[in-house]
Each structure stands twice: as structure tokens, then as C-alpha cells.
Amino acid sequence: MYFDTALWPLQQSIYQRLSTDAKVMDEVTDVFDSVPENQPYPYVVIGEPSTIPFDTKNTFGEELSIVIHVWSDYEGKKEAYEILNACQKALAYKLELSGFKILKTERLGMQVFDDIDPRIKHGVLRMKYTVKNI
């Protein structure tokens, strides 16, 4: 039986939520799927998605994990923490997906580490969404 994945609708919804959230946009220059060359810091990138089936006898669904990346050139990790917190708050309330229903939203964790360029801090927020086709 055929069903659609929610990967693209989820990414669109996350982008819409983050790019219109006042707190997030107060903290960053923009939100991206693909970062333009010479983009000023700080910014957010909607990163790598993955999906595994979440099917029942009579419904099709999936567990979608997605990584939100934060890039900062602030000295220290404070700015990355603040941006991650703003993203986490923006994604805490229910997203709307056309053709799908979100059953559950989970935070899988956060991390901030030094990039290969020691001036850059890289923050990561991992989210998981359990959805079903409607």
C-alpha cells in the first residue's frame, strides 16, 4: 500500500515556525535549509532528517527525527545556548502538517561544541516527531 512521507511537510512547518518566531529571529540573522556563502553569524540550519516506520494494522505513520543546527561566532557558548533555548521553545507547541497528524513531539537532546574553526560554536537540537497519515 502507498503512503507519503512527512519529511517535507515537517521541514516546511519547522522552517515556518522558526523563521516567524520573534525570539528566534531576535537571536539570529536567519533560518536556512541551505546556507548562502558568506552568511553572517549567528544562524540556524534545519539539518539532517531520518525516518523509521510507525505503522499499525490499519494506519501508516513514521517517527521522524530532525536536527536543528545553530552556528555562532560569539566568544563562548552563551549565544548558542540562548538560540537553542529559543528554538526549543518555538518548537514546543504543536506543528501543523498538511495530510498528517502529529501524535507526539519529543526532544532527544542538545549539545554545543567547538567547530573545527575554534572561533565558531556549533549547537545541535535533536527533535523527534511521531506522525500518522490522515
Residue pairs with C-beta under 8 A, 6 or more apart in sequence:
1 60
3 60
3 133
4 99
4 133
5 51
5 62
6 51
6 62
6 64
6 97
6 99
6 100
6 129
6 131
6 133
7 49
7 51
7 64
9 97
9 98
9 99
9 100
10 49
10 64
10 66
10 95
10 97
10 100
10 129
10 131
11 33
11 46
11 49
11 66
13 95
13 96
13 97
14 46
14 66
14 68
14 91
14 95
15 31
15 33
15 46
17 90
17 91
17 95
18 24
18 31
18 44
18 46
18 68
18 87
18 90
18 91
19 25
19 30
19 31
21 86
21 89
21 90
23 86
23 89
23 90
24 31
24 44
24 83
24 86
24 87
24 90
26 86
27 42
27 79
27 82
27 83
27 86
28 42
28 43
28 44
28 70
28 83
29 39
29 40
29 41
29 42
29 43
30 39
30 43
30 44
31 43
31 44
31 45
31 46
32 39
32 43
32 44
32 45
32 46
33 45
33 46
35 43
35 45
41 71
41 72
41 73
41 74
41 120
42 70
42 71
42 72
42 73
42 74
42 79
42 80
42 83
43 70
43 71
44 68
44 69
44 70
44 71
44 83
44 87
45 68
45 69
45 71
46 66
46 68
46 69
47 66
47 67
47 68
47 69
47 124
48 66
48 67
49 64
49 65
49 66
49 67
50 64
50 65
50 66
51 62
51 63
51 64
51 65
52 62
52 63
53 60
53 61
53 62
53 63
54 61
54 62
54 63
54 130
54 131
54 132
55 61
59 132
59 133
60 132
60 133
61 103
61 130
61 131
61 132
61 133
62 130
62 131
63 128
63 129
63 130
64 128
64 129
64 130
64 131
65 108
65 126
65 127
65 128
65 129
66 126
66 127
66 128
66 129
67 124
67 125
67 126
67 127
68 84
68 87
68 91
68 124
68 125
68 126
68 127
69 122
69 123
69 124
70 80
70 83
70 84
70 87
70 112
70 121
70 122
70 123
70 124
70 125
71 115
71 120
71 121
71 122
71 123
72 79
72 80
72 83
72 120
72 121
72 123
73 119
73 120
73 121
74 80
74 121
76 121
77 112
77 121
77 123
79 121
80 112
80 121
80 122
80 123
81 112
81 123
83 123
84 110
84 112
84 123
84 125
87 125
88 107
88 110
88 125
91 105
91 125
91 127
92 105
94 102
94 105
95 102
95 105
95 129
97 131
99 133
99 134
100 131
100 132
100 133
100 134
101 131
101 132
101 134
102 129
102 130
102 131
103 130
103 131
103 132
104 128
104 129
104 130
105 127
105 128
105 129
105 130
106 127
106 128
106 129
106 130
107 125
107 126
107 127
107 128
108 126
108 127
108 128
109 125
109 126
110 123
110 124
110 125
110 126
111 123
111 124
112 121
112 122
112 123
112 124
113 121
113 122
114 120
114 121
114 122
115 121
115 122
